[in-house]
Amino acid sequence: MNELIEQHYEAIVKRGLIKPGTTDREFSKAAISELIEWTEDYETQEAIDLVAVVLNSLHHKGIDIESEFKKNINHQIERVK
């Protein structure tokens, strides 16, 4: 999972859409834009674009997404018990 996220992040950096100084607010605006596009047509690609923006935001901040996702899964499993 982390490898795919890294590949996607680097591709977006090469496109010039993410720079070292890209802020949380900029990522949030991009996510909102993708959310609006998704809610207009509910296309799979729009949903993936939305998820990708969020993943890129977390990756940009140096967060180990796979580890955090595993923690979330365990938390959800514990909530059902």
N, C-alpha and C positions, 0 to 999 in steps of 0.2 A: 504494500500500500504506500509506504513512504517513498519508494522508488518512483512510482507513478506520479505521486504528488510533486516530487522534485522535477521530473521530466516536464510536467505541465507548467510548473512555476518558471523554469528556465526558458521555456518557449515563450511565455508571456513577457518575461524580462527582455528577451531578444526582440520582441515586437515593440518594445519601448513603453508598454502599458504599466509596468511596475519598475520603479526606480528605488534606490536605497532610501530615499526620503518619503516614499509613499506612506501616507498617514492612514490611521484607522478610519478617519472620516472619509477619505477617498475610497477605501475598500467598501465602506458602508454604502456610499452613494452608488458604487458599481453594483453591489448586491441588490439594492433597491431597484435599480434599473433592470437588472435581470429578473427580479421578482415580478415587476410590472409586465415585462415581456412574456414571462411564463403564464401569468394569470390571464393574459389576453388570448392565448391559444392552447395552453397546456400541452405543448409539444415537449417530447422527451429531451431534445437538445437544449431547450430553454431551461429545463430543470437542471440538467447537467451543468450548464453555464453558471447557474446560481450556486450550485454546490461548489463548483470550481473556484468561484470568487471567494467563498468563505474559506475553503481549504488553502487557497493562496494567501489569504490574510493571516491565517494561523501560522502557516509555514514561514511567512515573511517575519513574523515575530519570534521565530525559532522554537516554536512549540512542536513537540513530538506528537503528531496527530494520531498515529497508530496506537501509541501508548495511552493517550487520553481517551481515544475511542474505546479501547479495551476496558479502561476504568469505567466509562459510561455504561458499557454493556453489563459489567459486573454489578454496577449500581442498579440498573434496571432489573436484573435477575433477582437481586436482594429485595427489591420493592415488591416482588410477587410473592415472596415467602410469607 
